[in-house]
């Protein structure tokens, strides 16, 4: 586990009789970009929430940044960065006010927060948007601001749930450039997506369907192993096989 940023075994989460996550196991190495690829409802968000200490699993065990997801959720919350699928900042506050609020939530000193806001503003090019109310910002800039909030406390692991959903292709490329820079600095990035091109940016991916992991590995290796032309064709083939097995 020394080389693992995330390690889970037989993790499940049920909502009544519905199995949102059904007996999954995986390990993510430190400094890796790991992707969860799957359609809406595949169980990606539920898994992320368990890993971030926001939701307890029904079954299974796991560690994130060395902390137990069953008993040390508060330590996990202070260690990881989390950018949710839905816009998570307060719309009636400015960008700066939102970042100051997150700084207080992480128990960071005001002087440190001011320094980090400056650093993140330079890095994410947020200067002209910091003092505008977030509800007035274009979607792409709101997402960039949300990324800044998740990075405020310098997390070692960054969880991103559909971070580029609803933004234009140009912004998506720039966003991924930022993620590459973070992994070069040693940050582990765990991202969910339903975009095939984004999944190809990852070191490894896990294809998820109806709460279960269908395949896991390097995107190109997965494509080659199944004799397909590209990841999209491979994804369609694998999901079709799963549906046939369930029928």
matplotlib code that plots the C-alpha trace (Angstrom):
import matplotlib.pyplot as plt

x = [0.0, 3.0, 2.8, -1.0, -2.9, -6.2, -6.8, -10.2, -11.4, -14.9, -16.4, -20.2, -22.9, -26.6, -29.6, -32.3, -32.3, -30.5, -26.8, -25.2, -21.7, -21.4, -18.2, -15.4, -11.7, -8.9, -5.6, -4.4, -0.8, 0.6, 1.0, -1.2, -4.0, -6.8, -10.1, -13.6, -15.3, -19.0, -22.4, -24.6, -25.8, -22.8, -21.8, -18.9, -20.2, -21.2, -17.7, -16.0, -18.2, -17.2, -13.5, -13.8, -15.3, -18.7, -20.6, -20.0, -19.9, -22.4, -19.6, -15.9, -12.7, -10.5, -7.8, -7.3, -4.0, -3.4, -6.6, -9.4, -12.6, -14.7, -13.2, -11.1, -13.4, -12.6, -8.9, -9.6, -11.7, -8.8, -6.3, -8.0, -9.4, -12.9, -14.6, -18.2, -20.2, -22.6, -21.3, -20.3, -19.6, -22.0, -23.6, -24.3, -20.6, -17.7, -14.9, -12.7, -15.3, -15.9, -12.2, -12.0, -14.9, -13.2, -10.0, -11.9, -13.6, -10.1, -8.9, -6.3, -4.7, -5.9, -2.4, -2.0, -5.3, -4.4, -1.1, -2.8, -5.5, -2.8, -0.9, -4.0, -5.2, -1.9, -2.0, -5.6, -5.9, -8.7, -7.7, -10.6, -13.2, -12.2, -14.4, -17.4, -20.3, -20.0, -23.5, -22.5, -19.5, -19.5, -19.6, -15.9, -14.7, -16.9, -15.4, -11.9, -12.8, -14.2, -10.9, -9.1, -11.2, -10.4, -6.6, -6.6, -5.1, -2.6, -4.2, -2.1, -5.1, -7.6, -11.0, -12.9, -16.4, -17.2, -15.2, -15.6, -19.3, -21.1, -17.9, -16.5, -13.7, -11.1, -11.7, -11.6, -8.1, -6.9, -8.3, -6.5, -3.3, -3.7, -4.2, -1.1, 0.9, -0.5, 0.5, 4.0, 4.1, 3.2, -0.6, -2.7, -5.7, -8.8, -11.4, -14.8, -15.9, -18.1, -15.9, -13.8, -11.1, -10.7, -10.4, -7.5, -5.6, -5.5, -2.6, -5.2, -9.0, -11.7, -14.7, -17.8, -21.3, -24.3, -22.1, -19.4, -15.9, -16.0, -12.3, -9.3, -6.0, -4.2, -6.7, -4.6, -3.8, -7.6, -8.3, -5.6, -6.6, -10.1, -9.0, -11.0, -10.1, -10.6, -11.8, -15.3, -15.8, -14.1, -16.5, -19.6, -18.4, -17.7, -21.0, -22.9, -21.2, -22.2, -25.8, -25.9, -24.5, -27.2, -30.0]
y = [0.0, 2.3, 3.1, 3.4, 6.6, 4.8, 1.1, -0.5, -4.1, -5.5, -2.0, -1.9, 0.7, -0.1, 2.2, -0.1, -3.0, -0.9, -1.7, 1.6, 0.1, -3.6, -5.3, -3.3, -3.5, -1.3, 0.4, 3.8, 4.6, 7.9, 10.5, 8.6, 10.0, 7.4, 7.6, 6.2, 5.8, 5.1, 6.4, 8.3, 5.9, 3.6, 4.2, 6.6, 9.4, 7.1, 5.6, 9.0, 10.1, 7.0, 7.7, 11.3, 10.4, 11.7, 8.4, 5.2, 2.0, -0.8, -3.4, -3.6, -1.8, 0.9, 3.5, 6.9, 8.7, 6.0, 6.7, 4.2, 5.2, 3.5, 5.1, 8.2, 10.1, 13.5, 13.0, 12.1, 15.3, 17.4, 15.6, 15.3, 17.8, 17.2, 18.9, 17.7, 17.1, 19.9, 23.4, 23.5, 27.2, 29.7, 31.6, 34.8, 35.1, 36.4, 34.0, 35.5, 35.2, 31.5, 30.8, 32.5, 30.4, 27.2, 28.3, 28.7, 25.3, 23.7, 25.7, 27.5, 30.7, 33.9, 34.8, 31.4, 31.7, 35.1, 33.7, 30.6, 32.8, 34.8, 31.6, 30.0, 33.2, 33.3, 29.6, 29.4, 32.9, 33.9, 37.5, 39.2, 36.8, 36.8, 39.7, 38.8, 36.9, 33.3, 33.0, 35.6, 33.7, 31.5, 27.7, 27.2, 29.8, 28.6, 25.2, 26.7, 28.5, 25.3, 23.6, 26.4, 25.8, 22.1, 22.9, 25.6, 23.3, 21.6, 18.1, 15.1, 13.5, 15.3, 13.8, 15.3, 14.2, 15.0, 18.2, 19.3, 18.4, 21.2, 23.2, 23.7, 21.5, 24.3, 24.7, 20.9, 20.8, 23.6, 22.0, 18.8, 20.7, 21.9, 18.4, 17.2, 19.9, 18.8, 15.1, 16.2, 17.8, 14.5, 15.0, 11.9, 12.7, 10.5, 11.7, 10.5, 11.1, 9.9, 11.5, 9.0, 11.5, 12.4, 8.8, 8.4, 11.1, 8.9, 6.6, 4.0, 3.8, 1.6, 1.0, 0.9, -0.3, -0.8, -0.5, -3.0, -2.7, -4.2, -3.6, -1.9, -0.9, 1.5, 2.8, 1.7, -1.7, -2.2, -1.3, -3.6, -6.5, -6.5, -6.0, -2.8, 0.4, 2.8, 3.2, 4.1, 0.8, -1.1, 0.5, -0.3, -3.9, -4.5, -3.0, -5.1, -8.2, -7.3, -6.8, -10.2, -11.8, -10.2, -11.1]
z = [0.0, 0.2, -3.5, -3.6, -3.3, -3.4, -2.6, -2.3, -2.0, -2.7, -2.2, -2.5, -1.9, -1.8, -1.7, -0.5, -3.0, -5.7, -6.0, -7.1, -6.6, -6.7, -5.4, -7.0, -6.3, -7.6, -6.8, -7.9, -7.8, -6.4, -9.2, -11.6, -13.7, -13.2, -15.0, -14.4, -17.8, -17.9, -18.7, -16.2, -13.5, -13.8, -10.2, -10.8, -8.6, -5.8, -5.8, -5.7, -2.8, -0.8, -1.5, -0.4, 2.9, 2.0, 1.9, 3.9, 1.9, 2.6, 2.2, 1.6, 2.8, 1.4, 2.1, 0.6, 1.2, 3.9, 5.7, 6.3, 4.4, 7.1, 10.2, 9.1, 6.8, 8.4, 7.8, 4.2, 3.7, 4.9, 2.7, -0.7, -3.1, -4.5, -7.4, -7.7, -10.8, -9.9, -9.5, -5.8, -5.2, -3.8, -6.7, -4.7, -3.5, -5.6, -6.6, -3.9, -1.2, -2.2, -1.9, 1.5, 2.6, 1.5, 3.2, 6.5, 6.0, 5.7, 8.8, 6.8, 8.1, 6.4, 5.3, 3.7, 1.9, 0.5, -0.8, -2.3, -4.0, -5.6, -6.7, -8.1, -9.8, -11.7, -12.5, -13.5, -15.0, -12.6, -11.9, -13.8, -12.4, -8.7, -7.8, -9.8, -8.4, -9.6, -10.9, -13.6, -14.8, -17.9, -17.2, -18.1, -15.7, -12.9, -13.4, -13.3, -10.1, -8.6, -9.5, -7.6, -4.6, -4.6, -4.8, -2.1, 0.6, -1.8, -1.7, -2.6, -4.3, -6.5, -7.2, -10.2, -11.0, -14.6, -14.4, -18.0, -18.5, -20.4, -21.4, -24.9, -26.4, -26.2, -22.5, -22.0, -23.6, -21.4, -18.3, -19.0, -19.6, -16.0, -14.8, -16.5, -14.7, -11.4, -12.0, -12.9, -9.5, -7.9, -7.4, -8.0, -10.2, -10.1, -12.7, -13.9, -17.4, -20.2, -22.9, -24.8, -25.7, -22.0, -21.0, -23.5, -21.6, -18.5, -17.5, -16.7, -16.8, -15.3, -17.5, -15.3, -16.1, -13.7, -10.6, -11.7, -13.2, -16.7, -17.6, -16.1, -17.6, -20.0, -22.6, -25.6, -24.1, -23.6, -27.2, -28.5, -26.2, -27.7, -31.3, -31.8, -33.7, -30.9, -27.3, -28.3, -30.2, -27.4, -24.8, -26.9, -27.4, -23.7, -22.5, -25.1, -23.7, -20.2, -21.3, -23.0, -19.8, -17.7, -20.1]

ax = plt.figure().add_subplot(projection="3d")
ax.plot(x, y, z, "-o")
ax.set_aspect("equal")
plt.show()
